């Protein structure tokens, strides 16, 4: 890996080459067959729009930890929700809460999930969908989705607090961590990518939000590759890091800055790239910009 004076300049100075390379990566990996073991796979197990919306939200909310652990936990959770997760949420009460009692994904408990589903039931009862609820805080004049996402997460927590003497549990705060709480918002930005974008991978269930406003959902794989590609210099993974990375992608694809997220993350997950040179690197589409001659 090159550093210092050997590095390329800004993305804009090499955008033609980088875009060509990323298009090849996108062409290789942007296919449904590469979705598993990504949590997005569970969205495609349902046909009804509202089921997909619920499943997408829960899958993104629990998208932390090892990939196989996430996959196992989601299979467990949706198995408890029977044929229709949306119906399970809309009828959520004591019986459904007991059904979740012994669920656990890392430090998220069945109570945390039950608290979240109780909030979602309020949303569906009053607004009909998560999209309609999200749009309450969406302003087309905002340059990014961050202000709307902040309003969305904060208002969901407020709904819970109103019914619980003003208190919010730490577990629910983690599941609904938004920008105002200082979160990098990887999981919520992942959910929004699934809902807003539409291609061979992303289902694009929402039609009222401009995909140009999305923020890259930065996880360890994406952060590693974007550092190799010289898209950012920050040490910490934060929302500011995600914004910086998104800005770099925006120089290449202004109307769709999150376009390459899934494809690039496959290089880390499928090809086990750790950012260091190995013999297999010469077969990777990124080789010419990771290790320029």
C-alpha positions as CSV (number, residue, x, y, z in Angstrom):
1,X,0.0,0.0,0.0
2,X,1.4,3.4,-0.9
3,X,1.5,6.3,1.5
4,X,2.7,9.9,1.8
5,X,4.1,11.4,-1.4
6,X,3.4,8.2,-3.2
7,X,-0.3,8.5,-2.8
8,X,-2.7,9.6,-5.5
9,X,-4.3,13.0,-5.3
10,X,-7.9,13.7,-4.6
11,X,-10.7,11.5,-6.0
12,X,-11.5,14.3,-8.5
13,X,-8.0,14.1,-9.9
14,X,-8.3,10.4,-10.6
15,X,-12.1,10.0,-10.8
16,X,-12.1,8.5,-14.3
17,X,-9.9,5.6,-13.4
18,X,-11.6,5.0,-10.0
19,X,-15.1,5.1,-11.5
20,X,-14.1,2.6,-14.2
21,X,-12.7,0.3,-11.6
22,X,-15.7,0.6,-9.3
23,X,-18.1,0.0,-12.2
24,X,-16.3,-3.3,-12.8
25,X,-16.7,-4.2,-9.1
26,X,-20.4,-3.2,-9.2
27,X,-20.9,-5.3,-12.3
28,X,-19.3,-8.4,-10.7
29,X,-21.0,-8.3,-7.3
30,X,-24.3,-6.5,-7.7
31,X,-26.3,-9.7,-8.1
32,X,-28.8,-11.3,-5.8
33,X,-26.7,-14.5,-5.6
34,X,-24.2,-12.5,-3.5
35,X,-26.8,-11.2,-1.0
36,X,-26.4,-14.1,1.5
37,X,-25.1,-14.0,4.2
38,X,-26.0,-10.3,4.3
39,X,-29.0,-9.6,6.5
40,X,-30.7,-8.1,3.5
41,X,-31.4,-11.7,2.5
42,X,-34.3,-11.8,5.0
43,X,-36.2,-9.0,3.2
44,X,-36.4,-11.1,0.1
45,X,-38.0,-14.0,2.0
46,X,-41.3,-12.0,2.1
47,X,-43.5,-10.7,-0.7
48,X,-45.8,-8.1,1.1
49,X,-44.5,-4.6,1.2
50,X,-45.1,-4.0,4.9
51,X,-43.5,-7.4,5.8
52,X,-40.5,-6.3,3.9
53,X,-40.4,-2.9,5.6
54,X,-40.6,-4.5,9.1
55,X,-38.0,-7.2,8.2
56,X,-35.7,-4.6,6.7
57,X,-35.8,-2.4,9.8
58,X,-35.2,-5.3,12.2
59,X,-32.5,-6.8,10.1
60,X,-30.6,-3.5,10.0
61,X,-31.2,-2.9,13.7
62,X,-29.5,-6.2,14.5
63,X,-26.7,-5.9,11.9
64,X,-23.9,-5.8,14.4
65,X,-21.4,-8.5,15.4
66,X,-20.2,-11.4,13.2
67,X,-22.0,-12.0,10.0
68,X,-23.0,-15.6,10.8
69,X,-24.2,-14.6,14.3
70,X,-26.4,-11.9,12.8
71,X,-27.8,-14.4,10.3
72,X,-28.6,-17.0,13.0
73,X,-30.2,-14.4,15.3
74,X,-32.4,-13.0,12.5
75,X,-33.5,-16.5,11.5
76,X,-34.5,-17.1,15.1
77,X,-36.3,-13.8,15.5
78,X,-38.4,-14.1,12.3
79,X,-39.2,-17.7,13.1
80,X,-40.9,-16.4,16.2
81,X,-42.9,-13.9,14.2
82,X,-44.5,-16.7,12.1
83,X,-45.8,-16.0,8.5
84,X,-46.1,-12.2,8.7
85,X,-43.8,-10.0,10.8
86,X,-46.0,-7.0,9.9
87,X,-49.1,-8.8,11.4
88,X,-47.0,-9.8,14.4
89,X,-46.2,-6.1,15.0
90,X,-49.7,-4.8,14.4
91,X,-51.1,-7.3,16.9
92,X,-48.2,-6.8,19.4
93,X,-49.2,-7.4,23.0
94,X,-48.5,-9.6,26.0
95,X,-48.7,-12.8,24.0
96,X,-46.2,-11.6,21.4
97,X,-44.0,-10.1,24.2
98,X,-43.8,-13.5,25.9
99,X,-42.9,-15.1,22.5
100,X,-39.7,-12.9,22.5
101,X,-38.8,-13.4,26.2
102,X,-35.7,-15.6,25.7
103,X,-34.5,-14.1,22.5
104,X,-31.0,-12.7,22.5
105,X,-28.5,-11.3,20.0
106,X,-25.3,-10.3,21.7
107,X,-26.4,-7.6,24.1
108,X,-29.8,-7.1,22.6
109,X,-32.5,-9.0,24.6
110,X,-36.0,-10.1,23.9
111,X,-37.2,-7.2,26.0
112,X,-35.3,-4.7,23.8
113,X,-36.9,-6.2,20.7
114,X,-40.3,-6.2,22.3
115,X,-39.9,-2.5,23.3
116,X,-39.0,-1.7,19.7
117,X,-42.0,-3.6,18.3
118,X,-44.3,-1.8,20.7
119,X,-43.1,1.5,19.2
120,X,-43.4,0.2,15.7
121,X,-47.0,-0.9,16.4
122,X,-47.8,2.8,17.3
123,X,-46.2,3.9,14.0
124,X,-48.2,1.5,11.9
125,X,-51.4,2.2,13.8
126,X,-51.2,5.9,13.3
127,X,-49.2,6.4,10.1
128,X,-49.6,3.2,8.2
129,X,-45.9,2.6,7.3
130,X,-42.4,3.4,8.3
131,X,-42.0,5.4,5.1
132,X,-44.9,7.7,5.9
133,X,-43.5,8.2,9.4
134,X,-40.0,8.9,8.2
135,X,-41.3,11.5,5.7
136,X,-42.7,13.5,8.7
137,X,-39.1,14.6,9.3
138,X,-37.8,14.6,5.8
139,X,-37.1,18.0,4.1
140,X,-36.1,18.0,0.4
141,X,-33.9,21.1,1.1
142,X,-31.6,19.2,3.4
143,X,-28.4,18.3,1.6
144,X,-28.2,14.8,3.2
145,X,-30.5,12.4,4.9
146,X,-28.9,13.0,8.3
147,X,-31.3,15.6,9.6
148,X,-34.3,13.4,8.7
149,X,-32.7,10.4,10.2
150,X,-32.0,12.2,13.4
151,X,-35.7,13.3,13.6
152,X,-36.8,9.7,12.8
153,X,-34.7,8.1,15.6
154,X,-35.4,10.8,18.2
155,X,-39.1,10.7,17.5
156,X,-39.3,6.9,17.8
157,X,-37.6,7.1,21.2
158,X,-40.0,9.9,22.2
159,X,-42.9,7.7,21.4
160,X,-41.6,5.1,23.7
161,X,-40.8,7.6,26.4
162,X,-44.4,9.0,26.3
163,X,-45.7,5.7,27.3
164,X,-43.0,4.9,29.9
165,X,-42.9,7.9,32.3
166,X,-40.3,9.7,30.1
167,X,-37.8,6.9,30.4
168,X,-36.0,5.0,27.6
169,X,-34.1,1.8,28.1
170,X,-30.4,1.6,27.1
171,X,-31.2,-1.4,24.8
172,X,-33.8,0.6,22.8
173,X,-31.4,3.6,22.7
174,X,-28.8,1.3,21.0
175,X,-31.3,-0.1,18.5
176,X,-32.5,3.4,17.6
177,X,-29.1,5.2,17.9
178,X,-29.3,8.3,15.6
179,X,-27.1,11.2,14.6
180,X,-28.1,13.4,17.6
181,X,-26.7,10.7,19.9
182,X,-23.4,10.8,18.2
183,X,-23.8,7.5,16.5
184,X,-22.1,6.7,13.2
185,X,-25.5,5.3,12.2
186,X,-24.1,2.4,10.2
187,X,-27.2,0.3,10.8
188,X,-29.8,3.0,10.1
189,X,-28.0,4.1,7.0
190,X,-28.0,0.5,5.9
191,X,-31.7,0.3,6.3
192,X,-32.2,3.5,4.3
193,X,-30.0,2.2,1.5
194,X,-32.2,-0.9,1.3
195,X,-35.4,1.2,1.3
196,X,-34.4,4.0,-1.0
197,X,-32.1,2.5,-3.7
198,X,-33.4,0.0,-6.3
199,X,-31.2,-2.2,-8.3
200,X,-30.4,-6.0,-8.5
201,X,-29.6,-6.0,-4.8
202,X,-31.4,-3.1,-3.1
203,X,-35.2,-3.6,-3.1
204,X,-36.1,0.2,-3.1
205,X,-39.4,-0.1,-1.3
206,X,-39.7,3.7,-0.7
207,X,-40.3,6.1,-3.6
208,X,-40.4,9.5,-1.9
209,X,-36.7,10.0,-0.9
210,X,-33.9,11.2,-3.2
211,X,-31.1,8.5,-3.1
212,X,-28.6,11.3,-3.7
213,X,-29.1,12.3,0.0
214,X,-28.1,8.8,1.4
215,X,-25.0,8.3,3.5
216,X,-22.7,5.3,3.1
217,X,-23.3,2.8,5.9
218,X,-19.6,2.4,7.0
219,X,-18.7,-0.9,8.7
220,X,-15.2,-2.3,9.2
221,X,-15.0,-3.8,5.7
222,X,-16.1,-0.6,4.0
223,X,-13.8,1.6,6.2
224,X,-10.8,-0.6,5.4
225,X,-11.4,-0.5,1.7
226,X,-12.1,3.2,1.6
227,X,-8.9,3.9,3.5
228,X,-7.0,1.8,1.0
229,X,-8.6,3.8,-1.8
230,X,-7.6,7.1,0.0
231,X,-11.2,8.3,0.4
232,X,-10.6,9.5,4.0
233,X,-7.9,10.1,6.5
234,X,-9.7,10.1,9.9
235,X,-8.7,7.6,12.5
236,X,-12.1,7.1,14.2
237,X,-15.1,5.6,12.5
238,X,-17.8,8.2,13.0
239,X,-20.6,9.8,11.2
240,X,-18.2,12.5,10.0
241,X,-16.1,9.6,8.5
242,X,-19.2,8.3,6.7
243,X,-20.0,11.8,5.4
244,X,-16.4,12.2,4.2
245,X,-16.5,8.8,2.4
246,X,-19.9,9.6,0.9
247,X,-18.6,12.9,-0.4
248,X,-15.8,11.1,-2.2
249,X,-18.2,8.7,-3.8
250,X,-20.4,11.7,-4.6
251,X,-17.6,13.1,-6.8
252,X,-18.0,9.9,-8.9
253,X,-21.8,9.4,-8.7
254,X,-23.5,12.6,-7.5
255,X,-27.0,11.2,-8.0
256,X,-26.2,7.9,-6.3
257,X,-23.3,8.1,-3.9
258,X,-24.1,4.8,-2.1
259,X,-24.2,2.8,-5.3
260,X,-21.0,0.9,-4.7
261,X,-21.5,0.1,-1.0
262,X,-22.8,-3.4,-1.4
263,X,-20.3,-4.4,-4.1
264,X,-17.3,-3.1,-2.2
265,X,-18.4,-4.7,1.0
266,X,-18.4,-8.1,-0.8
267,X,-14.7,-7.8,-1.4
268,X,-14.2,-7.8,2.4
269,X,-16.9,-10.4,3.2
270,X,-16.6,-12.8,0.2
271,X,-12.9,-12.4,-0.7
272,X,-11.7,-11.8,2.9
273,X,-9.8,-8.6,1.9
274,X,-8.0,-7.1,4.9
275,X,-6.3,-4.2,3.0
276,X,-2.9,-5.8,2.9
277,X,-1.2,-7.2,-0.2
278,X,-1.4,-10.9,-1.0
279,X,-1.0,-12.9,-4.2
280,X,-4.8,-13.1,-4.8
281,X,-4.9,-9.2,-5.0
282,X,-3.8,-9.4,-8.6
283,X,-7.1,-11.0,-9.5
284,X,-9.2,-8.2,-7.9
285,X,-10.8,-5.3,-9.8
286,X,-9.4,-2.9,-7.2
287,X,-5.8,-3.9,-7.7
288,X,-4.8,-1.1,-10.1
289,X,-5.9,1.6,-7.7
290,X,-5.0,-0.1,-4.4
291,X,-1.4,-0.9,-5.6
292,X,-0.7,1.4,-8.5
293,X,2.4,0.7,-10.5
